[in-house]
């Protein structure tokens, strides 16, 4: 999905989950899922707060 975001002209690109479950994982326990989602949201907020001069892919 990163390549699609780049071709669409996105400035900030952050990878999260897999295509069938981009923001979740049905194989995780509810506690693990909650902690994983919190991490994704924290990374997204850090990504938004990062000043950019050009497009960037965040791990």
TIVO-2410 file (N, C-alpha, C; in nm, 3 decimals):
# residues 59
REC num residu      c1      c2      c3 atome chaine
REC   1      X   0.081  -0.119   0.000     N      A
REC   1      X   0.000   0.000   0.000    CA      A
REC   1      X   0.086   0.127   0.000     C      A
REC   2      X   0.211   0.114   0.044     N      A
REC   2      X   0.300   0.230   0.047    CA      A
REC   2      X   0.319   0.287  -0.093     C      A
REC   3      X   0.339   0.201  -0.191     N      A
REC   3      X   0.359   0.248  -0.329    CA      A
REC   3      X   0.236   0.322  -0.380     C      A
REC   4      X   0.117   0.276  -0.343     N      A
REC   4      X  -0.005   0.345  -0.386    CA      A
REC   4      X  -0.015   0.483  -0.323     C      A
REC   5      X   0.021   0.493  -0.196     N      A
REC   5      X   0.018   0.623  -0.127    CA      A
REC   5      X   0.118   0.719  -0.191     C      A
REC   6      X   0.236   0.668  -0.226     N      A
REC   6      X   0.336   0.752  -0.291    CA      A
REC   6      X   0.288   0.798  -0.427     C      A
REC   7      X   0.229   0.710  -0.504     N      A
REC   7      X   0.182   0.749  -0.637    CA      A
REC   7      X   0.064   0.846  -0.629     C      A
REC   8      X  -0.009   0.843  -0.517     N      A
REC   8      X  -0.120   0.936  -0.499    CA      A
REC   8      X  -0.072   1.073  -0.449     C      A
REC   9      X   0.056   1.082  -0.411     N      A
REC   9      X   0.112   1.209  -0.369    CA      A
REC   9      X   0.101   1.238  -0.221     C      A
REC  10      X   0.083   1.134  -0.138     N      A
REC  10      X   0.075   1.154   0.006    CA      A
REC  10      X   0.209   1.203   0.060     C      A
REC  11      X   0.206   1.296   0.156     N      A
REC  11      X   0.328   1.349   0.215    CA      A
REC  11      X   0.380   1.261   0.327     C      A
REC  12      X   0.289   1.211   0.408     N      A
REC  12      X   0.326   1.126   0.521    CA      A
REC  12      X   0.263   0.989   0.499     C      A
REC  13      X   0.347   0.887   0.496     N      A
REC  13      X   0.300   0.751   0.473    CA      A
REC  13      X   0.347   0.666   0.590     C      A
REC  14      X   0.253   0.599   0.655     N      A
REC  14      X   0.287   0.516   0.770    CA      A
REC  14      X   0.231   0.377   0.748     C      A
REC  15      X   0.315   0.277   0.756     N      A
REC  15      X   0.266   0.140   0.745    CA      A
REC  15      X   0.209   0.098   0.879     C      A
REC  16      X   0.103   0.018   0.874     N      A
REC  16      X   0.040  -0.026   0.999    CA      A
REC  16      X   0.026  -0.178   0.994     C      A
REC  17      X  -0.090  -0.226   0.953     N      A
REC  17      X  -0.114  -0.369   0.950    CA      A
REC  17      X  -0.109  -0.425   0.811     C      A
REC  18      X  -0.171  -0.538   0.795     N      A
REC  18      X  -0.177  -0.603   0.664    CA      A
REC  18      X  -0.300  -0.556   0.588     C      A
REC  19      X  -0.305  -0.581   0.461     N      A
REC  19      X  -0.416  -0.534   0.378    CA      A
REC  19      X  -0.552  -0.583   0.428     C      A
REC  20      X  -0.571  -0.712   0.461     N      A
REC  20      X  -0.703  -0.754   0.506    CA      A
REC  20      X  -0.742  -0.694   0.642     C      A
REC  21      X  -0.642  -0.660   0.724     N      A
REC  21      X  -0.669  -0.605   0.857    CA      A
REC  21      X  -0.575  -0.488   0.882     C      A
REC  22      X  -0.598  -0.371   0.817     N      A
REC  22      X  -0.503  -0.260   0.824    CA      A
REC  22      X  -0.484  -0.201   0.964     C      A
REC  23      X  -0.587  -0.209   1.047     N      A
REC  23      X  -0.572  -0.153   1.182    CA      A
REC  23      X  -0.612  -0.255   1.288     C      A
REC  24      X  -0.581  -0.379   1.264     N      A
REC  24      X  -0.613  -0.482   1.362    CA      A
REC  24      X  -0.553  -0.614   1.323     C      A
REC  25      X  -0.567  -0.710   1.413     N      A
REC  25      X  -0.518  -0.844   1.389    CA      A
REC  25      X  -0.607  -0.940   1.467     C      A
REC  26      X  -0.692  -1.015   1.397     N      A
REC  26      X  -0.785  -1.103   1.467    CA      A
REC  26      X  -0.718  -1.218   1.542     C      A
REC  27      X  -0.590  -1.239   1.521     N      A
REC  27      X  -0.519  -1.346   1.590    CA      A
REC  27      X  -0.470  -1.304   1.728     C      A
REC  28      X  -0.478  -1.176   1.760     N      A
REC  28      X  -0.432  -1.126   1.890    CA      A
REC  28      X  -0.544  -1.135   1.993     C      A
REC  29      X  -0.503  -1.144   2.120     N      A
REC  29      X  -0.601  -1.138   2.228    CA      A
REC  29      X  -0.654  -0.995   2.236     C      A
REC  30      X  -0.767  -0.972   2.299     N      A
REC  30      X  -0.818  -0.835   2.310    CA      A
REC  30      X  -0.719  -0.739   2.375     C      A
REC  31      X  -0.644  -0.785   2.474     N      A
REC  31      X  -0.545  -0.700   2.541    CA      A
REC  31      X  -0.430  -0.666   2.447     C      A
REC  32      X  -0.380  -0.766   2.374     N      A
REC  32      X  -0.272  -0.743   2.279    CA      A
REC  32      X  -0.319  -0.651   2.166     C      A
REC  33      X  -0.442  -0.670   2.122     N      A
REC  33      X  -0.499  -0.587   2.015    CA      A
REC  33      X  -0.508  -0.442   2.059     C      A
REC  34      X  -0.554  -0.418   2.182     N      A
REC  34      X  -0.566  -0.282   2.234    CA      A
REC  34      X  -0.429  -0.215   2.241     C      A
REC  35      X  -0.330  -0.287   2.293     N      A
REC  35      X  -0.194  -0.231   2.304    CA      A
REC  35      X  -0.137  -0.203   2.165     C      A
REC  36      X  -0.160  -0.292   2.069     N      A
REC  36      X  -0.109  -0.272   1.933    CA      A
REC  36      X  -0.173  -0.150   1.870     C      A
REC  37      X  -0.304  -0.136   1.885     N      A
REC  37      X  -0.375  -0.020   1.828    CA      A
REC  37      X  -0.328   0.110   1.892     C      A
REC  38      X  -0.303   0.108   2.022     N      A
REC  38      X  -0.250   0.228   2.088    CA      A
REC  38      X  -0.117   0.267   2.027     C      A
REC  39      X  -0.032   0.169   2.000     N      A
REC  39      X   0.098   0.197   1.938    CA      A
REC  39      X   0.083   0.258   1.800     C      A
REC  40      X  -0.014   0.207   1.723     N      A
REC  40      X  -0.038   0.261   1.589    CA      A
REC  40      X  -0.083   0.407   1.598     C      A
REC  41      X  -0.172   0.436   1.691     N      A
REC  41      X  -0.221   0.574   1.707    CA      A
REC  41      X  -0.108   0.666   1.753     C      A
REC  42      X  -0.025   0.620   1.845     N      A
REC  42      X   0.088   0.702   1.892    CA      A
REC  42      X   0.184   0.732   1.777     C      A
REC  43      X   0.214   0.629   1.696     N      A
REC  43      X   0.303   0.651   1.581    CA      A
REC  43      X   0.240   0.748   1.482     C      A
REC  44      X   0.109   0.738   1.462     N      A
REC  44      X   0.040   0.828   1.370    CA      A
REC  44      X   0.049   0.972   1.419     C      A
REC  45      X   0.031   0.993   1.550     N      A
REC  45      X   0.041   1.128   1.605    CA      A
REC  45      X   0.182   1.183   1.591     C      A
REC  46      X   0.282   1.100   1.616     N      A
REC  46      X   0.421   1.143   1.599    CA      A
REC  46      X   0.448   1.177   1.452     C      A
REC  47      X   0.391   1.097   1.362     N      A
REC  47      X   0.407   1.121   1.219    CA      A
REC  47      X   0.349   1.257   1.180     C      A
REC  48      X   0.231   1.288   1.231     N      A
REC  48      X   0.166   1.416   1.201    CA      A
REC  48      X   0.243   1.534   1.260     C      A
REC  49      X   0.310   1.512   1.372     N      A
REC  49      X   0.382   1.620   1.438    CA      A
REC  49      X   0.521   1.643   1.381     C      A
REC  50      X   0.567   1.555   1.294     N      A
REC  50      X   0.701   1.566   1.236    CA      A
REC  50      X   0.699   1.663   1.118     C      A
REC  51      X   0.781   1.770   1.126     N      A
REC  51      X   0.787   1.863   1.012    CA      A
REC  51      X   0.850   1.794   0.890     C      A
REC  52      X   0.800   1.826   0.772     N      A
REC  52      X   0.850   1.764   0.650    CA      A
REC  52      X   0.889   1.869   0.548     C      A
REC  53      X   0.991   1.836   0.471     N      A
REC  53      X   1.030   1.918   0.357    CA      A
REC  53      X   0.993   1.846   0.227     C      A
REC  54      X   0.982   1.713   0.235     N      A
REC  54      X   0.943   1.633   0.121    CA      A
REC  54      X   0.868   1.510   0.172     C      A
REC  55      X   0.806   1.436   0.083     N      A
REC  55      X   0.731   1.317   0.122    CA      A
REC  55      X   0.821   1.219   0.196     C      A
REC  56      X   0.764   1.146   0.292     N      A
REC  56      X   0.844   1.056   0.372    CA      A
REC  56      X   0.760   0.933   0.412     C      A
REC  57      X   0.823   0.818   0.414     N      A
REC  57      X   0.761   0.694   0.461    CA      A
REC  57      X   0.810   0.669   0.602     C      A
REC  58      X   0.716   0.657   0.696     N      A
REC  58      X   0.749   0.631   0.836    CA      A
REC  58      X   0.733   0.482   0.863     C      A
REC  59      X   0.831   0.420   0.927     N      A
REC  59      X   0.821   0.276   0.956    CA      A
REC  59      X   0.717   0.244   1.062     C      A
***
